[in-house]
Amino acid sequence: MSRSHIRHELSMLEASLRKELGALLALHQITVDTQHLSLTALIDEMTASKLADEPLFIKLTQLDAALCQLDLGLYGLCADCEADIESDRLNANPLEQRCTQCAADYAHEHRHELRLTH
């Protein structure tokens, strides 16, 4: 996938997540301009509004990380082992941060935490 195609995919995802965040904030009667604030500011706002447990919070932080990685030329590298993330994983989820093996290791190592929060 070309860098411009990746950026386009991430931009489309960002627009969708911003819309979803607007609905979530409205539900909680929080007024924030979700279309013009930076992702970092939106993540900070979710934290301040005690919404960090929402699944959307994780997606926004993953999107922010993916965009930073793209800018640094590191997009598609595993956050743990720095190997290339398999293209089928990135096609399925452009926010993916780990290769198959590291994702399995992470899930195994953190299974107790995952069980407690779900």
Biopython code that builds the backbone (N, CA, C, O; Angstrom):
import numpy as np
from Bio.PDB.StructureBuilder import StructureBuilder

atoms = [
    (1, "MET", "N", (0.834, -1.169, 0.000)),
    (1, "MET", "CA", (0.000, 0.000, 0.000)),
    (1, "MET", "C", (0.890, 1.248, 0.000)),
    (1, "MET", "O", (1.866, 1.328, 0.746)),
    (2, "SER", "N", (0.542, 2.208, -0.839)),
    (2, "SER", "CA", (1.345, 3.429, -0.908)),
    (2, "SER", "C", (1.072, 4.325, 0.302)),
    (2, "SER", "O", (0.037, 4.220, 0.961)),
    (3, "ARG", "N", (2.015, 5.186, 0.563)),
    (3, "ARG", "CA", (1.894, 6.103, 1.698)),
    (3, "ARG", "C", (0.649, 6.991, 1.558)),
    (3, "ARG", "O", (-0.050, 7.247, 2.538)),
    (4, "SER", "N", (0.379, 7.458, 0.328)),
    (4, "SER", "CA", (-0.798, 8.313, 0.127)),
    (4, "SER", "C", (-2.088, 7.526, 0.330)),
    (4, "SER", "O", (-3.069, 8.067, 0.841)),
    (5, "HIS", "N", (-2.096, 6.255, -0.064)),
    (5, "HIS", "CA", (-3.285, 5.416, 0.148)),
    (5, "HIS", "C", (-3.495, 5.180, 1.649)),
    (5, "HIS", "O", (-4.625, 5.229, 2.133)),
    (6, "ILE", "N", (-2.425, 4.930, 2.368)),
    (6, "ILE", "CA", (-2.516, 4.726, 3.820)),
    (6, "ILE", "C", (-3.046, 5.995, 4.484)),
    (6, "ILE", "O", (-3.942, 5.935, 5.326)),
    (7, "ARG", "N", (-2.485, 7.148, 4.100)),
    (7, "ARG", "CA", (-2.932, 8.410, 4.693)),
    (7, "ARG", "C", (-4.416, 8.645, 4.394)),
    (7, "ARG", "O", (-5.155, 9.123, 5.254)),
    (8, "HIS", "N", (-4.848, 8.309, 3.177)),
    (8, "HIS", "CA", (-6.262, 8.457, 2.813)),
    (8, "HIS", "C", (-7.133, 7.555, 3.686)),
    (8, "HIS", "O", (-8.161, 7.997, 4.200)),
    (9, "GLU", "N", (-6.733, 6.303, 3.855)),
    (9, "GLU", "CA", (-7.487, 5.362, 4.695)),
    (9, "GLU", "C", (-7.580, 5.872, 6.135)),
    (9, "GLU", "O", (-8.645, 5.832, 6.752)),
    (10, "LEU", "N", (-6.462, 6.346, 6.655)),
    (10, "LEU", "CA", (-6.455, 6.855, 8.029)),
    (10, "LEU", "C", (-7.296, 8.127, 8.155)),
    (10, "LEU", "O", (-7.956, 8.335, 9.173)),
    (11, "SER", "N", (-7.275, 8.969, 7.136)),
    (11, "SER", "CA", (-8.092, 10.190, 7.159)),
    (11, "SER", "C", (-9.577, 9.864, 7.144)),
    (11, "SER", "O", (-10.363, 10.505, 7.841)),
    (12, "MET", "N", (-9.964, 8.871, 6.353)),
    (12, "MET", "CA", (-11.369, 8.458, 6.323)),
    (12, "MET", "C", (-11.783, 7.898, 7.680)),
    (12, "MET", "O", (-12.874, 8.186, 8.173)),
    (13, "LEU", "N", (-10.915, 7.108, 8.273)),
    (13, "LEU", "CA", (-11.188, 6.551, 9.594)),
    (13, "LEU", "C", (-11.276, 7.671, 10.638)),
    (13, "LEU", "O", (-12.138, 7.642, 11.516)),
    (14, "GLU", "N", (-10.389, 8.644, 10.535)),
    (14, "GLU", "CA", (-10.417, 9.765, 11.473)),
    (14, "GLU", "C", (-11.744, 10.514, 11.390)),
    (14, "GLU", "O", (-12.320, 10.861, 12.421)),
    (15, "ALA", "N", (-12.231, 10.764, 10.189)),
    (15, "ALA", "CA", (-13.508, 11.469, 10.024)),
    (15, "ALA", "C", (-14.642, 10.687, 10.675)),
    (15, "ALA", "O", (-15.512, 11.262, 11.330)),
    (16, "SER", "N", (-14.623, 9.382, 10.491)),
    (16, "SER", "CA", (-15.655, 8.527, 11.084)),
    (16, "SER", "C", (-15.580, 8.540, 12.612)),
    (16, "SER", "O", (-16.604, 8.631, 13.288)),
    (17, "LEU", "N", (-14.366, 8.449, 13.148)),
    (17, "LEU", "CA", (-14.194, 8.446, 14.602)),
    (17, "LEU", "C", (-14.563, 9.797, 15.213)),
    (17, "LEU", "O", (-15.123, 9.847, 16.308)),
    (18, "ARG", "N", (-14.257, 10.883, 14.521)),
    (18, "ARG", "CA", (-14.634, 12.207, 15.019)),
    (18, "ARG", "C", (-16.158, 12.339, 15.095)),
    (18, "ARG", "O", (-16.696, 12.914, 16.041)),
    (19, "LYS", "N", (-16.838, 11.801, 14.092)),
    (19, "LYS", "CA", (-18.307, 11.837, 14.091)),
    (19, "LYS", "C", (-18.853, 11.002, 15.251)),
    (19, "LYS", "O", (-19.769, 11.420, 15.958)),
    (20, "GLU", "N", (-18.275, 9.820, 15.430)),
    (20, "GLU", "CA", (-18.680, 8.945, 16.535)),
    (20, "GLU", "C", (-18.428, 9.624, 17.888)),
    (20, "GLU", "O", (-19.245, 9.527, 18.804)),
    (21, "LEU", "N", (-17.293, 10.306, 17.995)),
    (21, "LEU", "CA", (-16.973, 11.006, 19.240)),
    (21, "LEU", "C", (-17.967, 12.134, 19.502)),
    (21, "LEU", "O", (-18.382, 12.347, 20.641)),
    (22, "GLY", "N", (-18.345, 12.850, 18.458)),
    (22, "GLY", "CA", (-19.332, 13.913, 18.617)),
    (22, "GLY", "C", (-20.629, 13.387, 19.206)),
    (22, "GLY", "O", (-21.219, 14.013, 20.086)),
    (23, "ALA", "N", (-21.072, 12.226, 18.716)),
    (23, "ALA", "CA", (-22.301, 11.616, 19.234)),
    (23, "ALA", "C", (-22.128, 11.183, 20.687)),
    (23, "ALA", "O", (-23.029, 11.368, 21.506)),
    (24, "LEU", "N", (-20.968, 10.606, 21.006)),
    (24, "LEU", "CA", (-20.707, 10.164, 22.378)),
    (24, "LEU", "C", (-20.685, 11.349, 23.344)),
    (24, "LEU", "O", (-21.271, 11.290, 24.425)),
    (25, "LEU", "N", (-20.009, 12.415, 22.947)),
    (25, "LEU", "CA", (-19.932, 13.594, 23.811)),
    (25, "LEU", "C", (-21.308, 14.232, 23.987)),
    (25, "LEU", "O", (-21.647, 14.686, 25.080)),
    (26, "ALA", "N", (-22.095, 14.269, 22.926)),
    (26, "ALA", "CA", (-23.454, 14.823, 23.024)),
    (26, "ALA", "C", (-24.297, 13.995, 23.988)),
    (26, "ALA", "O", (-25.094, 14.539, 24.753)),
    (27, "LEU", "N", (-24.116, 12.688, 23.946)),
    (27, "LEU", "CA", (-24.836, 11.795, 24.852)),
    (27, "LEU", "C", (-24.518, 12.124, 26.312)),
    (27, "LEU", "O", (-25.373, 12.012, 27.190)),
    (28, "HIS", "N", (-23.274, 12.529, 26.548)),
    (28, "HIS", "CA", (-22.832, 12.884, 27.904)),
    (28, "HIS", "C", (-22.974, 14.387, 28.174)),
    (28, "HIS", "O", (-22.491, 14.894, 29.186)),
    (29, "GLN", "N", (-23.634, 15.080, 27.263)),
    (29, "GLN", "CA", (-23.879, 16.523, 27.382)),
    (29, "GLN", "C", (-22.577, 17.312, 27.529)),
    (29, "GLN", "O", (-22.474, 18.230, 28.342)),
    (30, "ILE", "N", (-21.587, 16.929, 26.719)),
    (30, "ILE", "CA", (-20.297, 17.618, 26.700)),
    (30, "ILE", "C", (-20.178, 18.305, 25.342)),
    (30, "ILE", "O", (-20.326, 17.667, 24.299)),
    (31, "THR", "N", (-19.910, 19.602, 25.363)),
    (31, "THR", "CA", (-19.805, 20.366, 24.122)),
    (31, "THR", "C", (-18.338, 20.580, 23.780)),
    (31, "THR", "O", (-17.613, 21.286, 24.482)),
    (32, "VAL", "N", (-17.915, 19.952, 22.678)),
    (32, "VAL", "CA", (-16.536, 20.074, 22.202)),
    (32, "VAL", "C", (-16.583, 20.099, 20.678)),
    (32, "VAL", "O", (-17.373, 19.379, 20.067)),
    (33, "ASP", "N", (-15.746, 20.920, 20.068)),
    (33, "ASP", "CA", (-15.659, 20.977, 18.612)),
    (33, "ASP", "C", (-14.786, 19.818, 18.128)),
    (33, "ASP", "O", (-13.568, 19.956, 18.010)),
    (34, "THR", "N", (-15.407, 18.692, 17.853)),
    (34, "THR", "CA", (-14.655, 17.489, 17.486)),
    (34, "THR", "C", (-14.048, 17.574, 16.093)),
    (34, "THR", "O", (-13.154, 16.795, 15.764)),
    (35, "GLN", "N", (-14.515, 18.502, 15.271)),
    (35, "GLN", "CA", (-14.017, 18.585, 13.898)),
    (35, "GLN", "C", (-12.737, 19.404, 13.762)),
    (35, "GLN", "O", (-12.004, 19.235, 12.788)),
    (36, "HIS", "N", (-12.457, 20.276, 14.708)),
    (36, "HIS", "CA", (-11.314, 21.171, 14.549)),
    (36, "HIS", "C", (-10.195, 20.980, 15.571)),
    (36, "HIS", "O", (-9.081, 21.459, 15.356)),
    (37, "LEU", "N", (-10.465, 20.299, 16.658)),
    (37, "LEU", "CA", (-9.405, 20.039, 17.639)),
    (37, "LEU", "C", (-8.474, 18.942, 17.132)),
    (37, "LEU", "O", (-8.885, 18.084, 16.350)),
    (38, "SER", "N", (-7.233, 18.973, 17.575)),
    (38, "SER", "CA", (-6.288, 17.912, 17.219)),
    (38, "SER", "C", (-6.705, 16.608, 17.895)),
    (38, "SER", "O", (-7.465, 16.611, 18.863)),
    (39, "LEU", "N", (-6.197, 15.502, 17.373)),
    (39, "LEU", "CA", (-6.486, 14.210, 18.005)),
    (39, "LEU", "C", (-5.996, 14.199, 19.448)),
    (39, "LEU", "O", (-6.670, 13.668, 20.331)),
    (40, "THR", "N", (-4.838, 14.777, 19.686)),
    (40, "THR", "CA", (-4.300, 14.827, 21.043)),
    (40, "THR", "C", (-5.242, 15.586, 21.973)),
    (40, "THR", "O", (-5.477, 15.162, 23.104)),
    (41, "ALA", "N", (-5.778, 16.699, 21.500)),
    (41, "ALA", "CA", (-6.714, 17.480, 22.319)),
    (41, "ALA", "C", (-7.998, 16.695, 22.573)),
    (41, "ALA", "O", (-8.561, 16.760, 23.665)),
    (42, "LEU", "N", (-8.459, 15.957, 21.572)),
    (42, "LEU", "CA", (-9.669, 15.144, 21.755)),
    (42, "LEU", "C", (-9.424, 14.016, 22.758)),
    (42, "LEU", "O", (-10.282, 13.716, 23.588)),
    (43, "ILE", "N", (-8.262, 13.404, 22.674)),
    (43, "ILE", "CA", (-7.903, 12.341, 23.622)),
    (43, "ILE", "C", (-7.828, 12.921, 25.038)),
    (43, "ILE", "O", (-8.313, 12.313, 25.992)),
    (44, "ASP", "N", (-7.217, 14.100, 25.163)),
    (44, "ASP", "CA", (-7.153, 14.771, 26.467)),
    (44, "ASP", "C", (-8.547, 15.094, 26.990)),
    (44, "ASP", "O", (-8.818, 14.944, 28.181)),
    (45, "GLU", "N", (-9.427, 15.536, 26.103)),
    (45, "GLU", "CA", (-10.798, 15.863, 26.506)),
    (45, "GLU", "C", (-11.534, 14.619, 26.991)),
    (45, "GLU", "O", (-12.268, 14.673, 27.978)),
    (46, "MET", "N", (-11.339, 13.503, 26.300)),
    (46, "MET", "CA", (-11.978, 12.257, 26.742)),
    (46, "MET", "C", (-11.463, 11.853, 28.118)),
    (46, "MET", "O", (-12.235, 11.399, 28.963)),
    (47, "THR", "N", (-10.172, 12.016, 28.344)),
    (47, "THR", "CA", (-9.591, 11.691, 29.645)),
    (47, "THR", "C", (-10.174, 12.593, 30.729)),
    (47, "THR", "O", (-10.583, 12.116, 31.787)),
    (48, "ALA", "N", (-10.210, 13.888, 30.464)),
    (48, "ALA", "CA", (-10.741, 14.844, 31.445)),
    (48, "ALA", "C", (-12.222, 14.601, 31.722)),
    (48, "ALA", "O", (-12.705, 14.861, 32.824)),
    (49, "SER", "N", (-12.935, 14.103, 30.722)),
    (49, "SER", "CA", (-14.377, 13.844, 30.868)),
    (49, "SER", "C", (-14.669, 12.446, 31.390)),
    (49, "SER", "O", (-15.820, 12.008, 31.401)),
    (50, "LYS", "N", (-13.629, 11.749, 31.821)),
    (50, "LYS", "CA", (-13.768, 10.395, 32.383)),
    (50, "LYS", "C", (-14.367, 9.411, 31.374)),
    (50, "LYS", "O", (-15.182, 8.559, 31.729)),
    (51, "LEU", "N", (-13.946, 9.543, 30.104)),
    (51, "LEU", "CA", (-14.422, 8.657, 29.046)),
    (51, "LEU", "C", (-13.300, 7.775, 28.495)),
    (51, "LEU", "O", (-13.425, 7.216, 27.406)),
    (52, "ALA", "N", (-12.211, 7.652, 29.245)),
    (52, "ALA", "CA", (-11.072, 6.868, 28.775)),
    (52, "ALA", "C", (-11.353, 5.370, 28.740)),
    (52, "ALA", "O", (-10.591, 4.621, 28.130)),
    (53, "ASP", "N", (-12.418, 4.922, 29.374)),
    (53, "ASP", "CA", (-12.772, 3.500, 29.331)),
    (53, "ASP", "C", (-13.598, 3.149, 28.098)),
    (53, "ASP", "O", (-13.868, 1.974, 27.850)),
    (54, "GLU", "N", (-13.997, 4.142, 27.335)),
    (54, "GLU", "CA", (-14.778, 3.901, 26.124)),
    (54, "GLU", "C", (-13.892, 3.261, 25.050)),
    (54, "GLU", "O", (-12.732, 3.649, 24.909)),
    (55, "PRO", "N", (-14.409, 2.295, 24.294)),
    (55, "PRO", "CA", (-13.632, 1.702, 23.194)),
    (55, "PRO", "C", (-13.141, 2.751, 22.189)),
    (55, "PRO", "O", (-12.083, 2.586, 21.583)),
    (56, "LEU", "N", (-13.898, 3.806, 22.019)),
    (56, "LEU", "CA", (-13.515, 4.876, 21.100)),
    (56, "LEU", "C", (-12.202, 5.536, 21.522)),
    (56, "LEU", "O", (-11.430, 5.975, 20.670)),
    (57, "PHE", "N", (-11.947, 5.608, 22.812)),
    (57, "PHE", "CA", (-10.705, 6.190, 23.322)),
    (57, "PHE", "C", (-9.504, 5.409, 22.787)),
    (57, "PHE", "O", (-8.518, 5.999, 22.346)),
    (58, "ILE", "N", (-9.594, 4.103, 22.829)),
    (58, "ILE", "CA", (-8.503, 3.255, 22.335)),
    (58, "ILE", "C", (-8.308, 3.467, 20.841)),
    (58, "ILE", "O", (-7.175, 3.579, 20.373)),
    (59, "LYS", "N", (-9.403, 3.521, 20.089)),
    (59, "LYS", "CA", (-9.299, 3.734, 18.641)),
    (59, "LYS", "C", (-8.637, 5.072, 18.324)),
    (59, "LYS", "O", (-7.802, 5.157, 17.422)),
    (60, "LEU", "N", (-9.007, 6.111, 19.061)),
    (60, "LEU", "CA", (-8.402, 7.424, 18.817)),
    (60, "LEU", "C", (-6.913, 7.431, 19.150)),
    (60, "LEU", "O", (-6.121, 8.023, 18.417)),
    (61, "THR", "N", (-6.525, 6.785, 20.237)),
    (61, "THR", "CA", (-5.095, 6.736, 20.576)),
    (61, "THR", "C", (-4.329, 5.903, 19.550)),
    (61, "THR", "O", (-3.191, 6.231, 19.212)),
    (62, "GLN", "N", (-4.944, 4.830, 19.052)),
    (62, "GLN", "CA", (-4.300, 4.024, 18.011)),
    (62, "GLN", "C", (-4.170, 4.816, 16.713)),
    (62, "GLN", "O", (-3.153, 4.730, 16.026)),
    (63, "LEU", "N", (-5.199, 5.585, 16.383)),
    (63, "LEU", "CA", (-5.145, 6.416, 15.178)),
    (63, "LEU", "C", (-4.045, 7.461, 15.309)),
    (63, "LEU", "O", (-3.278, 7.675, 14.371)),
    (64, "ASP", "N", (-3.963, 8.105, 16.451)),
    (64, "ASP", "CA", (-2.923, 9.101, 16.683)),
    (64, "ASP", "C", (-1.539, 8.466, 16.533)),
    (64, "ASP", "O", (-0.645, 9.051, 15.923)),
    (65, "ALA", "N", (-1.371, 7.274, 17.090)),
    (65, "ALA", "CA", (-0.089, 6.567, 16.973)),
    (65, "ALA", "C", (0.211, 6.223, 15.517)),
    (65, "ALA", "O", (1.340, 6.397, 15.059)),
    (66, "ALA", "N", (-0.792, 5.738, 14.788)),
    (66, "ALA", "CA", (-0.590, 5.357, 13.386)),
    (66, "ALA", "C", (-0.193, 6.570, 12.542)),
    (66, "ALA", "O", (0.694, 6.470, 11.695)),
    (67, "LEU", "N", (-0.840, 7.705, 12.766)),
    (67, "LEU", "CA", (-0.495, 8.915, 12.012)),
    (67, "LEU", "C", (0.918, 9.390, 12.348)),
    (67, "LEU", "O", (1.654, 9.813, 11.456)),
    (68, "CYS", "N", (1.300, 9.327, 13.615)),
    (68, "CYS", "CA", (2.672, 9.686, 14.014)),
    (68, "CYS", "C", (3.682, 8.742, 13.368)),
    (68, "CYS", "O", (4.718, 9.181, 12.870)),
    (69, "GLN", "N", (3.376, 7.444, 13.379)),
    (69, "GLN", "CA", (4.272, 6.465, 12.769)),
    (69, "GLN", "C", (4.409, 6.713, 11.272)),
    (69, "GLN", "O", (5.500, 6.595, 10.714)),
    (70, "LEU", "N", (3.300, 7.058, 10.624)),
    (70, "LEU", "CA", (3.342, 7.346, 9.192)),
    (70, "LEU", "C", (4.246, 8.545, 8.925)),
    (70, "LEU", "O", (5.056, 8.516, 7.998)),
    (71, "ASP", "N", (4.115, 9.593, 9.724)),
    (71, "ASP", "CA", (4.952, 10.786, 9.565)),
    (71, "ASP", "C", (6.432, 10.478, 9.779)),
    (71, "ASP", "O", (7.293, 11.082, 9.139)),
    (72, "LEU", "N", (6.723, 9.545, 10.674)),
    (72, "LEU", "CA", (8.115, 9.195, 10.985)),
    (72, "LEU", "C", (8.681, 8.105, 10.076)),
    (72, "LEU", "O", (9.858, 7.759, 10.177)),
    (73, "GLY", "N", (7.845, 7.566, 9.191)),
    (73, "GLY", "CA", (8.284, 6.480, 8.317)),
    (73, "GLY", "C", (8.313, 5.135, 9.010)),
    (73, "GLY", "O", (8.989, 4.216, 8.550)),
    (74, "LEU", "N", (7.592, 5.006, 10.109)),
    (74, "LEU", "CA", (7.587, 3.764, 10.886)),
    (74, "LEU", "C", (6.266, 3.011, 10.792)),
    (74, "LEU", "O", (6.103, 1.974, 11.435)),
    (75, "TYR", "N", (5.317, 3.518, 9.998)),
    (75, "TYR", "CA", (4.012, 2.864, 9.890)),
    (75, "TYR", "C", (4.197, 1.453, 9.329)),
    (75, "TYR", "O", (4.942, 1.240, 8.373)),
    (76, "GLY", "N", (3.510, 0.508, 9.938)),
    (76, "GLY", "CA", (3.574, -0.878, 9.483)),
    (76, "GLY", "C", (4.639, -1.700, 10.176)),
    (76, "GLY", "O", (4.796, -2.886, 9.886)),
    (77, "LEU", "N", (5.377, -1.080, 11.096)),
    (77, "LEU", "CA", (6.361, -1.826, 11.880)),
    (77, "LEU", "C", (5.756, -2.164, 13.232)),
    (77, "LEU", "O", (5.076, -1.339, 13.841)),
    (78, "CYS", "N", (6.005, -3.368, 13.693)),
    (78, "CYS", "CA", (5.486, -3.829, 14.976)),
    (78, "CYS", "C", (6.054, -2.969, 16.106)),
    (78, "CYS", "O", (7.254, -2.701, 16.158)),
    (79, "ALA", "N", (5.175, -2.549, 16.998)),
    (79, "ALA", "CA", (5.587, -1.718, 18.133)),
    (79, "ALA", "C", (6.483, -2.475, 19.105)),
    (79, "ALA", "O", (7.225, -1.860, 19.872)),
    (80, "ASP", "N", (6.421, -3.809, 19.080)),
    (80, "ASP", "CA", (7.208, -4.605, 20.021)),
    (80, "ASP", "C", (8.525, -5.096, 19.427)),
    (80, "ASP", "O", (9.584, -4.893, 20.021)),
    (81, "CYS", "N", (8.470, -5.739, 18.262)),
    (81, "CYS", "CA", (9.686, -6.352, 17.704)),
    (81, "CYS", "C", (10.254, -5.594, 16.505)),
    (81, "CYS", "O", (11.343, -5.913, 16.029)),
    (82, "GLU", "N", (9.523, -4.593, 16.017)),
    (82, "GLU", "CA", (9.924, -3.753, 14.892)),
    (82, "GLU", "C", (9.979, -4.480, 13.557)),
    (82, "GLU", "O", (10.508, -3.940, 12.585)),
    (83, "ALA", "N", (9.441, -5.704, 13.489)),
    (83, "ALA", "CA", (9.312, -6.405, 12.207)),
    (83, "ALA", "C", (8.121, -5.814, 11.458)),
    (83, "ALA", "O", (7.280, -5.130, 12.041)),
    (84, "ASP", "N", (8.065, -6.090, 10.163)),
    (84, "ASP", "CA", (6.910, -5.632, 9.390)),
    (84, "ASP", "C", (5.650, -6.335, 9.870)),
    (84, "ASP", "O", (5.642, -7.549, 10.073)),
    (85, "ILE", "N", (4.591, -5.563, 10.050)),
    (85, "ILE", "CA", (3.281, -6.141, 10.368)),
    (85, "ILE", "C", (2.738, -6.722, 9.072)),
    (85, "ILE", "O", (2.833, -6.091, 8.020)),
    (86, "GLU", "N", (2.174, -7.906, 9.141)),
    (86, "GLU", "CA", (1.664, -8.584, 7.960)),
    (86, "GLU", "C", (0.630, -7.705, 7.256)),
    (86, "GLU", "O", (-0.216, -7.087, 7.902)),
    (87, "SER", "N", (0.709, -7.658, 5.929)),
    (87, "SER", "CA", (-0.175, -6.778, 5.163)),
    (87, "SER", "C", (-1.646, -7.128, 5.353)),
    (87, "SER", "O", (-2.495, -6.237, 5.338)),
    (88, "ASP", "N", (-1.963, -8.415, 5.532)),
    (88, "ASP", "CA", (-3.370, -8.775, 5.748)),
    (88, "ASP", "C", (-3.883, -8.213, 7.075)),
    (88, "ASP", "O", (-5.058, -7.860, 7.185)),
    (89, "ARG", "N", (-3.016, -8.127, 8.076)),
    (89, "ARG", "CA", (-3.414, -7.529, 9.366)),
    (89, "ARG", "C", (-3.663, -6.032, 9.200)),
    (89, "ARG", "O", (-4.639, -5.497, 9.725)),
    (90, "LEU", "N", (-2.776, -5.360, 8.466)),
    (90, "LEU", "CA", (-2.946, -3.922, 8.254)),
    (90, "LEU", "C", (-4.149, -3.623, 7.364)),
    (90, "LEU", "O", (-4.834, -2.619, 7.560)),
    (91, "ASN", "N", (-4.405, -4.489, 6.386)),
    (91, "ASN", "CA", (-5.583, -4.296, 5.534)),
    (91, "ASN", "C", (-6.857, -4.470, 6.345)),
    (91, "ASN", "O", (-7.831, -3.746, 6.137)),
    (92, "ALA", "N", (-6.856, -5.420, 7.263)),
    (92, "ALA", "CA", (-8.031, -5.665, 8.107)),
    (92, "ALA", "C", (-8.210, -4.550, 9.131)),
    (92, "ALA", "O", (-9.336, -4.167, 9.448)),
    (93, "ASN", "N", (-7.090, -4.027, 9.649)),
    (93, "ASN", "CA", (-7.142, -2.968, 10.660)),
    (93, "ASN", "C", (-5.937, -2.047, 10.464)),
    (93, "ASN", "O", (-4.838, -2.364, 10.918)),
    (94, "PRO", "N", (-6.135, -0.909, 9.792)),
    (94, "PRO", "CA", (-5.000, -0.012, 9.541)),
    (94, "PRO", "C", (-4.397, 0.603, 10.803)),
    (94, "PRO", "O", (-3.365, 1.269, 10.736)),
    (95, "LEU", "N", (-5.035, 0.382, 11.951)),
    (95, "LEU", "CA", (-4.505, 0.888, 13.223)),
    (95, "LEU", "C", (-3.676, -0.164, 13.960)),
    (95, "LEU", "O", (-3.184, 0.091, 15.059)),
    (96, "GLU", "N", (-3.525, -1.323, 13.368)),
    (96, "GLU", "CA", (-2.817, -2.434, 14.016)),
    (96, "GLU", "C", (-1.408, -1.997, 14.414)),
    (96, "GLU", "O", (-0.698, -1.360, 13.635)),
    (97, "GLN", "N", (-1.018, -2.348, 15.636)),
    (97, "GLN", "CA", (0.287, -1.948, 16.168)),
    (97, "GLN", "C", (1.263, -3.113, 16.319)),
    (97, "GLN", "O", (2.451, -2.900, 16.564)),
    (98, "ARG", "N", (0.768, -4.343, 16.173)),
    (98, "ARG", "CA", (1.628, -5.507, 16.416)),
    (98, "ARG", "C", (1.501, -6.543, 15.304)),
    (98, "ARG", "O", (0.447, -6.688, 14.686)),
    (99, "CYS", "N", (2.598, -7.259, 15.065)),
    (99, "CYS", "CA", (2.564, -8.400, 14.155)),
    (99, "CYS", "C", (1.778, -9.530, 14.831)),
    (99, "CYS", "O", (1.454, -9.445, 16.016)),
    (100, "THR", "N", (1.482, -10.568, 14.082)),
    (100, "THR", "CA", (0.666, -11.663, 14.608)),
    (100, "THR", "C", (1.274, -12.269, 15.866)),
    (100, "THR", "O", (0.573, -12.473, 16.858)),
    (101, "GLN", "N", (2.567, -12.557, 15.832)),
    (101, "GLN", "CA", (3.215, -13.201, 16.975)),
    (101, "GLN", "C", (3.217, -12.300, 18.207)),
    (101, "GLN", "O", (2.897, -12.754, 19.305)),
    (102, "CYS", "N", (3.570, -11.042, 18.036)),
    (102, "CYS", "CA", (3.605, -10.132, 19.185)),
    (102, "CYS", "C", (2.201, -9.860, 19.719)),
    (102, "CYS", "O", (2.023, -9.687, 20.924)),
    (103, "ALA", "N", (1.202, -9.820, 18.835)),
    (103, "ALA", "CA", (-0.183, -9.632, 19.289)),
    (103, "ALA", "C", (-0.618, -10.815, 20.141)),
    (103, "ALA", "O", (-1.280, -10.638, 21.164)),
    (104, "ALA", "N", (-0.247, -12.023, 19.719)),
    (104, "ALA", "CA", (-0.585, -13.218, 20.502)),
    (104, "ALA", "C", (0.143, -13.197, 21.843)),
    (104, "ALA", "O", (-0.445, -13.507, 22.879)),
    (105, "ASP", "N", (1.425, -12.829, 21.820)),
    (105, "ASP", "CA", (2.192, -12.743, 23.068)),
    (105, "ASP", "C", (1.587, -11.700, 24.005)),
    (105, "ASP", "O", (1.455, -11.941, 25.205)),
    (106, "TYR", "N", (1.223, -10.553, 23.462)),
    (106, "TYR", "CA", (0.632, -9.479, 24.265)),
    (106, "TYR", "C", (-0.688, -9.937, 24.884)),
    (106, "TYR", "O", (-0.927, -9.728, 26.073)),
    (107, "ALA", "N", (-1.534, -10.555, 24.082)),
    (107, "ALA", "CA", (-2.830, -11.032, 24.587)),
    (107, "ALA", "C", (-2.623, -12.064, 25.696)),
    (107, "ALA", "O", (-3.350, -12.070, 26.689)),
    (108, "HIS", "N", (-1.628, -12.935, 25.518)),
    (108, "HIS", "CA", (-1.359, -13.954, 26.529)),
    (108, "HIS", "C", (-0.832, -13.317, 27.820)),
    (108, "HIS", "O", (-1.276, -13.663, 28.915)),
    (109, "GLU", "N", (0.111, -12.393, 27.686)),
    (109, "GLU", "CA", (0.713, -11.757, 28.862)),
    (109, "GLU", "C", (-0.279, -10.873, 29.618)),
    (109, "GLU", "O", (-0.155, -10.697, 30.830)),
    (110, "HIS", "N", (-1.249, -10.326, 28.915)),
    (110, "HIS", "CA", (-2.191, -9.384, 29.532)),
    (110, "HIS", "C", (-3.596, -9.965, 29.653)),
    (110, "HIS", "O", (-4.562, -9.222, 29.828)),
    (111, "ARG", "N", (-3.715, -11.272, 29.561)),
    (111, "ARG", "CA", (-5.041, -11.904, 29.570)),
    (111, "ARG", "C", (-5.811, -11.625, 30.855)),
    (111, "ARG", "O", (-7.037, -11.516, 30.826)),
    (112, "HIS", "N", (-5.118, -11.509, 31.970)),
    (112, "HIS", "CA", (-5.808, -11.230, 33.230)),
    (112, "HIS", "C", (-6.367, -9.811, 33.236)),
    (112, "HIS", "O", (-7.480, -9.578, 33.709)),
    (113, "GLU", "N", (-5.593, -8.866, 32.710)),
    (113, "GLU", "CA", (-6.073, -7.487, 32.617)),
    (113, "GLU", "C", (-7.267, -7.411, 31.686)),
    (113, "GLU", "O", (-8.254, -6.739, 31.986)),
    (114, "LEU", "N", (-7.180, -8.100, 30.552)),
    (114, "LEU", "CA", (-8.267, -8.073, 29.585)),
    (114, "LEU", "C", (-9.530, -8.673, 30.180)),
    (114, "LEU", "O", (-10.631, -8.181, 29.936)),
    (115, "ARG", "N", (-9.375, -9.719, 30.948)),
    (115, "ARG", "CA", (-10.525, -10.378, 31.557)),
    (115, "ARG", "C", (-11.186, -9.476, 32.600)),
    (115, "ARG", "O", (-12.408, -9.485, 32.752)),
    (116, "LEU", "N", (-10.381, -8.708, 33.308)),
    (116, "LEU", "CA", (-10.922, -7.842, 34.357)),
    (116, "LEU", "C", (-11.697, -6.649, 33.799)),
    (116, "LEU", "O", (-12.611, -6.144, 34.451)),
    (117, "THR", "N", (-11.343, -6.205, 32.614)),
    (117, "THR", "CA", (-11.978, -5.008, 32.074)),
    (117, "THR", "C", (-13.143, -5.309, 31.153)),
    (117, "THR", "O", (-13.817, -4.384, 30.699)),
    (118, "HIS", "N", (-13.400, -6.570, 30.865)),
    (118, "HIS", "CA", (-14.507, -6.881, 29.938)),
    (118, "HIS", "C", (-15.509, -7.800, 30.568)),
    (118, "HIS", "O", (-16.499, -8.162, 29.932)),
]
sb = StructureBuilder()
sb.init_structure("model")
sb.init_model(0)
sb.init_chain("A")
sb.init_seg("    ")
for serial, (resi, resn, name, xyz) in enumerate(atoms, 1):
    if name == "N":
        sb.init_residue(resn, " ", resi, " ")
    sb.init_atom(name, np.array(xyz, "f"), 0.0, 1.0, " ", f" {name:<3s}", serial, name[0])
structure = sb.get_structure()
